[in-house]
Amino acid sequence: MAAEDARYRQSSQYLLWSFSPSQLASIRENTNAAARSAIAARLSSLPASSSNTLSAPTSSANTPDPEGSSTPALPEFLTPAEEALLVTFYTSELLRAGDHANMSDEIKATAAAIFRRFYVVNSIMTYPPQEMLIVALFFGCKAEGHFPSISEFGKTFGKENPDDILAGEFLLCQGLRFALEVRNPFRALKGAVMELGLLPDIEASRLAAAERRAREILRFSPLITDAYFHYTPSQIMLAALSLADRGLAERLIQETFHYVAPASNNSGADTPMSDAATTTTAPSKRAPATRVGGEEDKATIIGSHVRDKVLGAIEACRDMLAKELPERREHWTNKTVYKAQLQPLRKKLNKCRDPERSNLVGLQRARRQQAARKDDSDDEDDLDGQARGGGGGGGGGGTTLEEDGAVFGDAANLKGHKGGGGQVKKGLEDPFGPPL
Amino acid sequence: MSRKATAGPSALPELTSDDMCPVCKTIRYLNKDMEFLINPECYHSMCVNCVNRLFNDGPNQCPYAGCHRTLRRKGFRSAFFGDLAVEREVDIRRRVAAVFNQVEDDFETLRDYNDYLQMVEDLTFDLVNGSEAKRREAEATLQRWEAEHRADIERNRRAGREADEQSRRRLAAEREAARQRRVEALREAEEERRERERSREMELDSLAQGDAAAATGAQHQQRVQLKKRGQANRALEAATMTTTAAGTPAAADVGRLSIRGLKEKKKAPAASEGPYDPFGGMDFVPSRYKIRPGLTHPAIDKYRHDPAHITGGYSFDEYIDRVMFEAFAGLGVFIEDEKEAGIGLSAGEVATISAGIAAVGDKMELD
């Protein structure tokens, strides 16, 4: 196995935040279902006389089956697909906000990835996306080693009170499972250009144009799709490059996976290399391969079988990116599209918001109060009730001690806690987001 | 335990009135040698004079108002702790420990032993801080236990005494050995000093006689002496070695610094894997690309001669390393396959990766 791949497999992006499409879909369904039941329970537990604008009276007319006269009828919930569409819309909003604040590509990309990851395990109905996207941007800045002052940052987005942003921060962290690293493909693109730059028969202008275009694509397409979940940064990068200049991307792959089984004894003949390229690249590349192991290893690392597989993955990724080319930016800001597709969804969202969690500041305050009061009283239920009355916040159950233990326990044995049994599992539930 | 029922720790008589006897109101100013005694019956303190005056003629009532305990002269002693509450607790604990003196070896499992300890501690707490009823109950339990397990207690006490005796003996032996060694070392040093002086005199003599040959002879002599010393040391070592081998473990401990009570550590299997690898055997040699001279990018070229970058020691090679790594890392990682089933992997990798996936997957289900 190639050393680079082994190293990539150590990353939190691979370990925690990579899914196959079916896995991702099932997680989203689970999230949606959990949010539905939680919100339904909370809505029906609200007193019917409450003047909460989010609760049902407006929608009770169009809901087909009102549950009873005493409890308000439940609103219509978003389906997973609708949620995904809305998340995509808000991701594009996030990118626009990033442009507005003149942020670097890395920050915007990281923030977008963070945002999308958060809404994989949390429903958009539970936590308000409009606020979370600013939190994600702020957090993206920090994750990329850029530390703006919170008040300045807030002013950029018209949030005078820094608490508006900070309230969601820990929540976001929890949702991310504290995996703050996002591996972006921008630097990888530079690497590909470097490698291609060494080939003598490629003009610099062609390369520069391809790089510009690929970067343009990377700035938008993978962020607004699920590419970050399904493909590795280098695959995304190559897909973008192939969208920009298919020849260049294929060339790079051919150069990389140049190994041919010795039986045919014409190493490098299947690649359209010039003689000069053969002499410069082929021997030097084979050197590390011989170090790693025998012919078998070489075949699995840079053989044609792997090459075909990589090409397949890149092709799939390319298809995914092609659906959201940078030209589609306008699509998401387009008034008519917005009116036709998104506005109804947003209205629907407004109706089925979680009554307790949509106010992040209140939620945060309630949690703090609860943590402060936890020492005084043992009666959890009573507390929860008080907190709900005071700030409209629910409670993350469990003591802080347990949560700490679970966090560290998780960090300690990321691989091995399968055998830990139910207790560990129970403990893990808490730090990664309170129950929906 | 045998205090007034209503008295909590705070109601104990304070010894802070160090300057006045609460019974006869004598103040320290008048009697410089005044000493306070307490009786563990009620822990009321009074001066020696009062004790003698009141109890010399046999048992008498405690002179404190409201305390009707009958005290005896014999029971009085001076308090070790300033705080009488502590004094009392220590007394109680001593008494409980004398009765509940089982050791870990008496139990089948550690769990049992811990339960036993917990029970003892609960009982002690009741005795020290409990209410009247609790205290009485605990007292009864204690006596019952004492009656039931008299034989065990006696045996353990004897064993404890023996262990004490043994450790005392061992300590004494060690001390004796250390003393011996010191004496030996002193004697040796003395001898050596004398030897040195003698050889020096010889040397001076020979120099005075202007005999070069003799001077070299003296040097030779000195060398011989050094050699001898080395030999002596070696002989000593050998001697200790033999005693170590033959003697008791206590004797073996004499030679080196030892911490008693440590369990004998099992020898770790001889590590022959070479030096420690903090990366757990991960390979950092790129296998799909190679860092070659000439790898560069227009975006970094302009910084190569920028003083702001190069004076700080910015390493362009490091940057190129990283860029190239990112370009190729994960190229052969097929998330769809690997997350689903681990297709295309070797068996070992499937195991480790799927463990990770399973772990992650479990968590996912929970949300």
Interface residues (C-beta under 8 A of the other chain):
Chain A: M1 A2 A3 E4 D5 A6 R7 Y8 R9 Q10 Y14 L15 L16 S18 F19 S20 P21 S22 Q23 I27 N30 T31 A34 V121 N122 R177 R183 P185 R187 A188 L189 K190 G191 A192 V193 M194 E195 G197 L198 A208 F229 H230 Y231 T232 P233 S234 Q235 M237 L238 T256 F257 S284 K285 A287 P288 A289 R291 V292 I301 I302 V306 K309 V310 A313 L414 K415 G416 H417 K418 K425 L428 E429 F432 G433 L436
Chain B: M282 D283 F284 V285 P286 S287 R288 Y289 K290 R292 G294 L295 T296 H297 P298 A299 I320 R322 V323 M324 F325 E326 A327 F328 A329 G330 L331 G332 V333 F334 I335 E336 D337 K339 E340 G344 L345 S346 E349 T352 I353 A355 G356 A358 A359 V360 G361 D362 K363 M364 E365 L366 D367
